[in-house]
């Protein structure tokens, strides 16, 4: 660290330590990294070690006590920074108060969207929605601040923050379908901007980031529910249902208005398609979707697979419960997926969606997924002689035999990693391996599992091929 800086700058009330250091360094024609050895975006500034604060104090003239108060853990000791949602905003970003202009340390927390000093909205470095801030956020802001202050000593406050973390994370994909109804003071202009921001960020980065305007919208719709565990659970289930943006067209979906129409209608279709429980994968994917679905889709699509398996069993008098459907799948679903499956079973609209999914499965060619799951469940590695035939980039992939086995499992069963030899394998790793495969590689792996499971050109008795 350099010697004391010539031009001293005052630390403002509520200012974030990196904002203060940026102003100080700019006044001295240098950078934070040159002065401290760390970038402004480094997470070390959320809870700097004592020796770093002592060195910063020496060059800035600000006491270590003042500097500690400008850090996340100094200002909010009850909120651990390791919590990616509640504990901090996305990597290194701070936000600025639109009233007093301070880059506040409070902005490192997703759940603070108004300036603690002047209650003006916080904003990031992106165009804000051309609409007034929803009025309902004021009382919520006060409750959030009280809860954060109590979190260090009050278990109930910490539990509520944990529930809020789950609700806010799960709410965002559901918002893409412009659901739920507008909250107090929320305009359609505001909502449309938030949805566009979400869709744009997901498209360019593959993950969600959260400017204060997005956090504000999430808080409006989730804060009240976070007070009650049971209400939180109901909301999470509803979010899982709403998170899937795909919907069949009106022409594709049967026009069933009641369960009295939908239940027998779906089962008639399943008998006509000769679709049995063993044909249904453990998760339902649409044509063109990735081999592992994004996290926000997995609960609903697993629940749909359970519900479709049950109705296929009822249609052919083979099974009569969700528990029996799980036995066919050979692996347990989460309690939440079971709850969502029950919601689907009670909805004529969602049973119509299942009818469309059944047609998609039939068009792709029905296979005995239950049999394939049994044949491949213990396959933890593919032979070296197989992976050596992959093109160079794929063959050189770390743990290629394990990843090839996981890929074979997913391709053959059209389901989830659950039930296979590598249920805990990181989805991102499998997707990265899948990205390295070319058409020849996929054909090679697919031909191998067909031969390995003895299913090549030998469909199970009584199963119709697509178009037959």
C-alpha positions, 0 to 999 in steps of 0.5 A: 500500500502507498504512503498517505494520500496528499488530498484527503476526502471526507467519508459521508454518512452511510457511504460505502467504503469502495465509493469513498475509496473511489472518490479519494483515489480520483482526487489523487489521480490513482486507483483503488487497486494501486492504493490497496491491492484490491479492485473495487469489485472485490468481495473483501470490501464487504468484510475487510480484515483488520489489517486492511482497514488499518492500512486504509486508515493510514493512507486516508486519515479516516479511523478504522471504526469509521471505515468498518461502519462503511462495510457491509458487515459493519453496517449490518452485522446480522446479515452474512455476506456469503448469502448471494441474495439477501447478503449482497447484490451481484458482484461488487455493484453498489447503487446510488441514491437518487436524492442525496447522491450517495453510493450507500453501503446499504445498497449492497443488500438486495432487500434495501431499495430506498436510501436509509438517509433520505428514503429516495429510490436507489438506482444502478447504472442503467436506464430506470423505468419511465414510471413513478416508484410504486408507493407501496414500497415505503412501509415495506422498506421500514419493516425490512430495516427493522428486520435487518437490525434485529437479525443478529439477535432474533432467530425469527428475523433471520428465518424471515430473511431466509424465506424472503431470499427464496421467495425473491429468487423464485419470483423473478422467472414467474414475473416474466409471464406478467404475473401476479397482478399489479401491486399497490402503486405499481404501474403496467409501465413499471412492470413491463420495464422489469420484465424486459430487463429480466428477459434481456439479462437472461439472454445475454448473461444466462443468469439474473442480476438485480438492480434496485428496481427489480428488487423493489418489484420482488419485495412488493410481491413477496415481503408479506408472504415471507412473514409466514412459513406456510404462506411462503410455501404456497407462494413458492409452489405458485411461482414454480407453476408460473415460471415456465413461459412456454404455453401451447397455442389455443389451437394445440390445447384442448378446450377443457373448461372443467375437470369433468371434461379434462380428466376423461379427455386426457385419458382417452388421448393417452389410450389413443396414443398408447402412451403408458407410464413407462414411456414418460421421462422423469422430467418433460422437455420441449423440442430444442430445449437443453439436455438439462433445463434451467433451474427455474423450470425443473420443479414444474416440468418434474411435476408435469412428468409425475402428473402425466405418468399418473394419468397414463397409469389411470388410463391403462389401469396400471397405477393410481397414485403419485407415489406409484408414479415415482416408483415407475420413475425409480427416483423420488421427486422433491416434496415441492414437485409433488405439491405442484403436481397436485396443483396441476392435477386439479387444473383443467388448463394444466391438464390440457398442457399435459395433453400437448406434452403427450403428443410431443412425446408420441411424435418423438417416438415412444420408448420404454424409459423405465427399462432404459433407466434400469439398464443405465442406472449403474453406468458410472463411466463409459469405456475409454474405447468410446470416448477416444472416438470423440473429436479432440475437444470433447475427448480431452474434457476432464473426467470425460468418461464420467461426463459421457456416462451422464450424457448417455443417461440423459439422452437415453432416459430424456429425464433428470440426472436423478436416478443415474450414477451421477445424480449430484454432478453439476449441471453446468459441467454436463452442459459444458461437455454437451457444448463440446459435442458435435453431431458425429459425437452425439450419433456415436454416443447414441448408437453406443447406448442403443447397443448397450441397452439392446434397444437398437431397432427393437421397441418394447412389445406393444409400443407404437413408433411415431407415425405408426 
